[in-house]
Amino acid sequence: MDAKEFWGRLKDEGCLSPHLREELIQVYGDRGEKAALSLEKKMIRKYRDFIVVVGASGEYVVEGDFCTCNDFLFRGKCCWHILAVRLASVCGRIEEYDLWYQDTWKKPE
């Protein structure tokens, strides 16, 4: 199975079934597994200005095929945060906040 087939099947089913979860991991490896876990743990948040994925070492802004994480910035390829947003979008599992993300940033003390 390739990525295009996976996303087509996910759209058809509308949710990440156990079988599709396995296929996600086959296609994307460790990044797919992290994306699936973030969906299960509700780590994808939509604010008024950005979609944010809570990662192990911080929060990352995702816009389309761009992410602020180091993995994306160094490789320039799809990271698990981008995959997580795609999954959550198809499955309708994005936590929505009626706030501006920029207003939630912690200021250095």
Chimera marker file (.cmm) of the C-alpha trace (Angstrom):
<marker_set name="trace">
<marker id="1" x="0.000" y="0.000" z="0.000" r="1" g="1" b="0" radius="0.5"/>
<marker id="2" x="1.205" y="3.497" z="-0.718" r="1" g="1" b="0" radius="0.5"/>
<marker id="3" x="0.353" y="6.834" z="0.921" r="1" g="1" b="0" radius="0.5"/>
<marker id="4" x="-2.270" y="7.796" z="-1.668" r="1" g="1" b="0" radius="0.5"/>
<marker id="5" x="-4.144" y="4.514" z="-1.174" r="1" g="1" b="0" radius="0.5"/>
<marker id="6" x="-4.011" y="4.902" z="2.600" r="1" g="1" b="0" radius="0.5"/>
<marker id="7" x="-5.523" y="8.412" z="2.552" r="1" g="1" b="0" radius="0.5"/>
<marker id="8" x="-8.226" y="7.300" z="0.126" r="1" g="1" b="0" radius="0.5"/>
<marker id="9" x="-9.224" y="4.412" z="2.373" r="1" g="1" b="0" radius="0.5"/>
<marker id="10" x="-9.153" y="6.646" z="5.450" r="1" g="1" b="0" radius="0.5"/>
<marker id="11" x="-11.494" y="9.129" z="3.742" r="1" g="1" b="0" radius="0.5"/>
<marker id="12" x="-13.827" y="6.270" z="2.805" r="1" g="1" b="0" radius="0.5"/>
<marker id="13" x="-13.938" y="4.910" z="6.367" r="1" g="1" b="0" radius="0.5"/>
<marker id="14" x="-13.858" y="8.303" z="8.119" r="1" g="1" b="0" radius="0.5"/>
<marker id="15" x="-11.948" y="7.068" z="11.134" r="1" g="1" b="0" radius="0.5"/>
<marker id="16" x="-8.683" y="5.371" z="11.998" r="1" g="1" b="0" radius="0.5"/>
<marker id="17" x="-9.704" y="1.757" z="12.498" r="1" g="1" b="0" radius="0.5"/>
<marker id="18" x="-7.184" y="-0.721" z="13.950" r="1" g="1" b="0" radius="0.5"/>
<marker id="19" x="-6.538" y="-2.074" z="10.437" r="1" g="1" b="0" radius="0.5"/>
<marker id="20" x="-5.939" y="1.419" z="9.005" r="1" g="1" b="0" radius="0.5"/>
<marker id="21" x="-3.704" y="2.240" z="11.974" r="1" g="1" b="0" radius="0.5"/>
<marker id="22" x="-1.500" y="-0.713" z="11.017" r="1" g="1" b="0" radius="0.5"/>
<marker id="23" x="-1.437" y="0.469" z="7.402" r="1" g="1" b="0" radius="0.5"/>
<marker id="24" x="-0.511" y="3.999" z="8.528" r="1" g="1" b="0" radius="0.5"/>
<marker id="25" x="2.478" y="2.582" z="10.392" r="1" g="1" b="0" radius="0.5"/>
<marker id="26" x="3.458" y="0.428" z="7.398" r="1" g="1" b="0" radius="0.5"/>
<marker id="27" x="3.440" y="3.477" z="5.123" r="1" g="1" b="0" radius="0.5"/>
<marker id="28" x="4.972" y="6.067" z="7.488" r="1" g="1" b="0" radius="0.5"/>
<marker id="29" x="6.818" y="3.988" z="10.098" r="1" g="1" b="0" radius="0.5"/>
<marker id="30" x="7.567" y="5.634" z="13.444" r="1" g="1" b="0" radius="0.5"/>
<marker id="31" x="6.098" y="8.948" z="12.271" r="1" g="1" b="0" radius="0.5"/>
<marker id="32" x="2.794" y="7.217" z="11.526" r="1" g="1" b="0" radius="0.5"/>
<marker id="33" x="2.736" y="5.601" z="14.948" r="1" g="1" b="0" radius="0.5"/>
<marker id="34" x="3.354" y="8.948" z="16.681" r="1" g="1" b="0" radius="0.5"/>
<marker id="35" x="0.624" y="10.581" z="14.591" r="1" g="1" b="0" radius="0.5"/>
<marker id="36" x="-1.867" y="7.848" z="15.545" r="1" g="1" b="0" radius="0.5"/>
<marker id="37" x="-0.999" y="8.216" z="19.235" r="1" g="1" b="0" radius="0.5"/>
<marker id="38" x="-1.472" y="11.973" z="19.071" r="1" g="1" b="0" radius="0.5"/>
<marker id="39" x="-4.926" y="11.444" z="17.577" r="1" g="1" b="0" radius="0.5"/>
<marker id="40" x="-5.835" y="9.005" z="20.366" r="1" g="1" b="0" radius="0.5"/>
<marker id="41" x="-4.541" y="11.395" z="23.043" r="1" g="1" b="0" radius="0.5"/>
<marker id="42" x="-6.326" y="14.418" z="21.508" r="1" g="1" b="0" radius="0.5"/>
<marker id="43" x="-3.107" y="16.374" z="20.984" r="1" g="1" b="0" radius="0.5"/>
<marker id="44" x="-4.286" y="18.303" z="17.899" r="1" g="1" b="0" radius="0.5"/>
<marker id="45" x="-5.741" y="21.715" z="18.670" r="1" g="1" b="0" radius="0.5"/>
<marker id="46" x="-7.293" y="24.283" z="16.388" r="1" g="1" b="0" radius="0.5"/>
<marker id="47" x="-7.117" y="27.881" z="17.532" r="1" g="1" b="0" radius="0.5"/>
<marker id="48" x="-8.466" y="30.929" z="15.719" r="1" g="1" b="0" radius="0.5"/>
<marker id="49" x="-5.099" y="31.526" z="14.057" r="1" g="1" b="0" radius="0.5"/>
<marker id="50" x="-3.272" y="28.167" z="13.921" r="1" g="1" b="0" radius="0.5"/>
<marker id="51" x="-3.534" y="24.419" z="14.218" r="1" g="1" b="0" radius="0.5"/>
<marker id="52" x="-1.124" y="23.192" z="16.876" r="1" g="1" b="0" radius="0.5"/>
<marker id="53" x="0.117" y="19.707" z="17.733" r="1" g="1" b="0" radius="0.5"/>
<marker id="54" x="1.382" y="19.074" z="21.235" r="1" g="1" b="0" radius="0.5"/>
<marker id="55" x="4.642" y="17.164" z="20.962" r="1" g="1" b="0" radius="0.5"/>
<marker id="56" x="7.001" y="15.581" z="23.468" r="1" g="1" b="0" radius="0.5"/>
<marker id="57" x="9.170" y="18.672" z="23.749" r="1" g="1" b="0" radius="0.5"/>
<marker id="58" x="6.816" y="21.494" z="22.820" r="1" g="1" b="0" radius="0.5"/>
<marker id="59" x="3.920" y="22.659" z="20.713" r="1" g="1" b="0" radius="0.5"/>
<marker id="60" x="4.251" y="22.889" z="16.936" r="1" g="1" b="0" radius="0.5"/>
<marker id="61" x="2.292" y="25.017" z="14.507" r="1" g="1" b="0" radius="0.5"/>
<marker id="62" x="1.169" y="23.163" z="11.382" r="1" g="1" b="0" radius="0.5"/>
<marker id="63" x="-0.102" y="24.958" z="8.296" r="1" g="1" b="0" radius="0.5"/>
<marker id="64" x="-0.738" y="22.773" z="5.273" r="1" g="1" b="0" radius="0.5"/>
<marker id="65" x="2.495" y="20.961" z="4.465" r="1" g="1" b="0" radius="0.5"/>
<marker id="66" x="4.608" y="23.080" z="6.848" r="1" g="1" b="0" radius="0.5"/>
<marker id="67" x="5.496" y="22.478" z="10.496" r="1" g="1" b="0" radius="0.5"/>
<marker id="68" x="7.641" y="24.407" z="12.958" r="1" g="1" b="0" radius="0.5"/>
<marker id="69" x="9.317" y="21.274" z="14.397" r="1" g="1" b="0" radius="0.5"/>
<marker id="70" x="13.010" y="20.571" z="13.881" r="1" g="1" b="0" radius="0.5"/>
<marker id="71" x="12.317" y="17.320" z="12.026" r="1" g="1" b="0" radius="0.5"/>
<marker id="72" x="10.456" y="19.217" z="9.318" r="1" g="1" b="0" radius="0.5"/>
<marker id="73" x="12.826" y="22.174" z="9.289" r="1" g="1" b="0" radius="0.5"/>
<marker id="74" x="15.905" y="19.982" z="8.837" r="1" g="1" b="0" radius="0.5"/>
<marker id="75" x="14.465" y="17.355" z="6.474" r="1" g="1" b="0" radius="0.5"/>
<marker id="76" x="11.901" y="19.470" z="4.664" r="1" g="1" b="0" radius="0.5"/>
<marker id="77" x="9.598" y="16.449" z="4.515" r="1" g="1" b="0" radius="0.5"/>
<marker id="78" x="6.404" y="15.374" z="6.199" r="1" g="1" b="0" radius="0.5"/>
<marker id="79" x="6.780" y="15.023" z="9.985" r="1" g="1" b="0" radius="0.5"/>
<marker id="80" x="4.448" y="13.234" z="12.375" r="1" g="1" b="0" radius="0.5"/>
<marker id="81" x="2.800" y="16.529" z="13.362" r="1" g="1" b="0" radius="0.5"/>
<marker id="82" x="1.638" y="17.098" z="9.766" r="1" g="1" b="0" radius="0.5"/>
<marker id="83" x="0.392" y="13.505" z="9.611" r="1" g="1" b="0" radius="0.5"/>
<marker id="84" x="-1.479" y="14.004" z="12.890" r="1" g="1" b="0" radius="0.5"/>
<marker id="85" x="-3.269" y="17.091" z="11.561" r="1" g="1" b="0" radius="0.5"/>
<marker id="86" x="-4.215" y="15.256" z="8.366" r="1" g="1" b="0" radius="0.5"/>
<marker id="87" x="-5.564" y="12.319" z="10.367" r="1" g="1" b="0" radius="0.5"/>
<marker id="88" x="-7.518" y="14.546" z="12.729" r="1" g="1" b="0" radius="0.5"/>
<marker id="89" x="-8.975" y="16.527" z="9.824" r="1" g="1" b="0" radius="0.5"/>
<marker id="90" x="-10.240" y="13.432" z="8.028" r="1" g="1" b="0" radius="0.5"/>
<marker id="91" x="-11.526" y="11.847" z="11.241" r="1" g="1" b="0" radius="0.5"/>
<marker id="92" x="-13.086" y="15.047" z="12.596" r="1" g="1" b="0" radius="0.5"/>
<marker id="93" x="-11.012" y="14.830" z="15.772" r="1" g="1" b="0" radius="0.5"/>
<marker id="94" x="-9.495" y="18.292" z="16.148" r="1" g="1" b="0" radius="0.5"/>
<marker id="95" x="-10.013" y="19.976" z="19.519" r="1" g="1" b="0" radius="0.5"/>
<marker id="96" x="-11.241" y="23.517" z="18.824" r="1" g="1" b="0" radius="0.5"/>
<marker id="97" x="-10.446" y="26.513" z="21.012" r="1" g="1" b="0" radius="0.5"/>
<marker id="98" x="-12.047" y="29.910" z="20.592" r="1" g="1" b="0" radius="0.5"/>
<marker id="99" x="-8.744" y="31.625" z="21.381" r="1" g="1" b="0" radius="0.5"/>
<marker id="100" x="-5.840" y="33.096" z="19.494" r="1" g="1" b="0" radius="0.5"/>
<marker id="101" x="-2.860" y="30.766" z="19.854" r="1" g="1" b="0" radius="0.5"/>
<marker id="102" x="-0.528" y="33.727" z="20.094" r="1" g="1" b="0" radius="0.5"/>
<marker id="103" x="-2.381" y="34.755" z="23.278" r="1" g="1" b="0" radius="0.5"/>
<marker id="104" x="-1.599" y="31.372" z="24.895" r="1" g="1" b="0" radius="0.5"/>
<marker id="105" x="2.185" y="31.590" z="24.495" r="1" g="1" b="0" radius="0.5"/>
<marker id="106" x="4.075" y="31.581" z="27.752" r="1" g="1" b="0" radius="0.5"/>
<marker id="107" x="6.233" y="34.616" z="28.218" r="1" g="1" b="0" radius="0.5"/>
<marker id="108" x="9.766" y="34.061" z="29.541" r="1" g="1" b="0" radius="0.5"/>
<marker id="109" x="10.059" y="34.860" z="33.215" r="1" g="1" b="0" radius="0.5"/>
<link id1="1" id2="2" r="1" g="1" b="0" radius="0.2"/>
<link id1="2" id2="3" r="1" g="1" b="0" radius="0.2"/>
<link id1="3" id2="4" r="1" g="1" b="0" radius="0.2"/>
<link id1="4" id2="5" r="1" g="1" b="0" radius="0.2"/>
<link id1="5" id2="6" r="1" g="1" b="0" radius="0.2"/>
<link id1="6" id2="7" r="1" g="1" b="0" radius="0.2"/>
<link id1="7" id2="8" r="1" g="1" b="0" radius="0.2"/>
<link id1="8" id2="9" r="1" g="1" b="0" radius="0.2"/>
<link id1="9" id2="10" r="1" g="1" b="0" radius="0.2"/>
<link id1="10" id2="11" r="1" g="1" b="0" radius="0.2"/>
<link id1="11" id2="12" r="1" g="1" b="0" radius="0.2"/>
<link id1="12" id2="13" r="1" g="1" b="0" radius="0.2"/>
<link id1="13" id2="14" r="1" g="1" b="0" radius="0.2"/>
<link id1="14" id2="15" r="1" g="1" b="0" radius="0.2"/>
<link id1="15" id2="16" r="1" g="1" b="0" radius="0.2"/>
<link id1="16" id2="17" r="1" g="1" b="0" radius="0.2"/>
<link id1="17" id2="18" r="1" g="1" b="0" radius="0.2"/>
<link id1="18" id2="19" r="1" g="1" b="0" radius="0.2"/>
<link id1="19" id2="20" r="1" g="1" b="0" radius="0.2"/>
<link id1="20" id2="21" r="1" g="1" b="0" radius="0.2"/>
<link id1="21" id2="22" r="1" g="1" b="0" radius="0.2"/>
<link id1="22" id2="23" r="1" g="1" b="0" radius="0.2"/>
<link id1="23" id2="24" r="1" g="1" b="0" radius="0.2"/>
<link id1="24" id2="25" r="1" g="1" b="0" radius="0.2"/>
<link id1="25" id2="26" r="1" g="1" b="0" radius="0.2"/>
<link id1="26" id2="27" r="1" g="1" b="0" radius="0.2"/>
<link id1="27" id2="28" r="1" g="1" b="0" radius="0.2"/>
<link id1="28" id2="29" r="1" g="1" b="0" radius="0.2"/>
<link id1="29" id2="30" r="1" g="1" b="0" radius="0.2"/>
<link id1="30" id2="31" r="1" g="1" b="0" radius="0.2"/>
<link id1="31" id2="32" r="1" g="1" b="0" radius="0.2"/>
<link id1="32" id2="33" r="1" g="1" b="0" radius="0.2"/>
<link id1="33" id2="34" r="1" g="1" b="0" radius="0.2"/>
<link id1="34" id2="35" r="1" g="1" b="0" radius="0.2"/>
<link id1="35" id2="36" r="1" g="1" b="0" radius="0.2"/>
<link id1="36" id2="37" r="1" g="1" b="0" radius="0.2"/>
<link id1="37" id2="38" r="1" g="1" b="0" radius="0.2"/>
<link id1="38" id2="39" r="1" g="1" b="0" radius="0.2"/>
<link id1="39" id2="40" r="1" g="1" b="0" radius="0.2"/>
<link id1="40" id2="41" r="1" g="1" b="0" radius="0.2"/>
<link id1="41" id2="42" r="1" g="1" b="0" radius="0.2"/>
<link id1="42" id2="43" r="1" g="1" b="0" radius="0.2"/>
<link id1="43" id2="44" r="1" g="1" b="0" radius="0.2"/>
<link id1="44" id2="45" r="1" g="1" b="0" radius="0.2"/>
<link id1="45" id2="46" r="1" g="1" b="0" radius="0.2"/>
<link id1="46" id2="47" r="1" g="1" b="0" radius="0.2"/>
<link id1="47" id2="48" r="1" g="1" b="0" radius="0.2"/>
<link id1="48" id2="49" r="1" g="1" b="0" radius="0.2"/>
<link id1="49" id2="50" r="1" g="1" b="0" radius="0.2"/>
<link id1="50" id2="51" r="1" g="1" b="0" radius="0.2"/>
<link id1="51" id2="52" r="1" g="1" b="0" radius="0.2"/>
<link id1="52" id2="53" r="1" g="1" b="0" radius="0.2"/>
<link id1="53" id2="54" r="1" g="1" b="0" radius="0.2"/>
<link id1="54" id2="55" r="1" g="1" b="0" radius="0.2"/>
<link id1="55" id2="56" r="1" g="1" b="0" radius="0.2"/>
<link id1="56" id2="57" r="1" g="1" b="0" radius="0.2"/>
<link id1="57" id2="58" r="1" g="1" b="0" radius="0.2"/>
<link id1="58" id2="59" r="1" g="1" b="0" radius="0.2"/>
<link id1="59" id2="60" r="1" g="1" b="0" radius="0.2"/>
<link id1="60" id2="61" r="1" g="1" b="0" radius="0.2"/>
<link id1="61" id2="62" r="1" g="1" b="0" radius="0.2"/>
<link id1="62" id2="63" r="1" g="1" b="0" radius="0.2"/>
<link id1="63" id2="64" r="1" g="1" b="0" radius="0.2"/>
<link id1="64" id2="65" r="1" g="1" b="0" radius="0.2"/>
<link id1="65" id2="66" r="1" g="1" b="0" radius="0.2"/>
<link id1="66" id2="67" r="1" g="1" b="0" radius="0.2"/>
<link id1="67" id2="68" r="1" g="1" b="0" radius="0.2"/>
<link id1="68" id2="69" r="1" g="1" b="0" radius="0.2"/>
<link id1="69" id2="70" r="1" g="1" b="0" radius="0.2"/>
<link id1="70" id2="71" r="1" g="1" b="0" radius="0.2"/>
<link id1="71" id2="72" r="1" g="1" b="0" radius="0.2"/>
<link id1="72" id2="73" r="1" g="1" b="0" radius="0.2"/>
<link id1="73" id2="74" r="1" g="1" b="0" radius="0.2"/>
<link id1="74" id2="75" r="1" g="1" b="0" radius="0.2"/>
<link id1="75" id2="76" r="1" g="1" b="0" radius="0.2"/>
<link id1="76" id2="77" r="1" g="1" b="0" radius="0.2"/>
<link id1="77" id2="78" r="1" g="1" b="0" radius="0.2"/>
<link id1="78" id2="79" r="1" g="1" b="0" radius="0.2"/>
<link id1="79" id2="80" r="1" g="1" b="0" radius="0.2"/>
<link id1="80" id2="81" r="1" g="1" b="0" radius="0.2"/>
<link id1="81" id2="82" r="1" g="1" b="0" radius="0.2"/>
<link id1="82" id2="83" r="1" g="1" b="0" radius="0.2"/>
<link id1="83" id2="84" r="1" g="1" b="0" radius="0.2"/>
<link id1="84" id2="85" r="1" g="1" b="0" radius="0.2"/>
<link id1="85" id2="86" r="1" g="1" b="0" radius="0.2"/>
<link id1="86" id2="87" r="1" g="1" b="0" radius="0.2"/>
<link id1="87" id2="88" r="1" g="1" b="0" radius="0.2"/>
<link id1="88" id2="89" r="1" g="1" b="0" radius="0.2"/>
<link id1="89" id2="90" r="1" g="1" b="0" radius="0.2"/>
<link id1="90" id2="91" r="1" g="1" b="0" radius="0.2"/>
<link id1="91" id2="92" r="1" g="1" b="0" radius="0.2"/>
<link id1="92" id2="93" r="1" g="1" b="0" radius="0.2"/>
<link id1="93" id2="94" r="1" g="1" b="0" radius="0.2"/>
<link id1="94" id2="95" r="1" g="1" b="0" radius="0.2"/>
<link id1="95" id2="96" r="1" g="1" b="0" radius="0.2"/>
<link id1="96" id2="97" r="1" g="1" b="0" radius="0.2"/>
<link id1="97" id2="98" r="1" g="1" b="0" radius="0.2"/>
<link id1="98" id2="99" r="1" g="1" b="0" radius="0.2"/>
<link id1="99" id2="100" r="1" g="1" b="0" radius="0.2"/>
<link id1="100" id2="101" r="1" g="1" b="0" radius="0.2"/>
<link id1="101" id2="102" r="1" g="1" b="0" radius="0.2"/>
<link id1="102" id2="103" r="1" g="1" b="0" radius="0.2"/>
<link id1="103" id2="104" r="1" g="1" b="0" radius="0.2"/>
<link id1="104" id2="105" r="1" g="1" b="0" radius="0.2"/>
<link id1="105" id2="106" r="1" g="1" b="0" radius="0.2"/>
<link id1="106" id2="107" r="1" g="1" b="0" radius="0.2"/>
<link id1="107" id2="108" r="1" g="1" b="0" radius="0.2"/>
<link id1="108" id2="109" r="1" g="1" b="0" radius="0.2"/>
</marker_set>
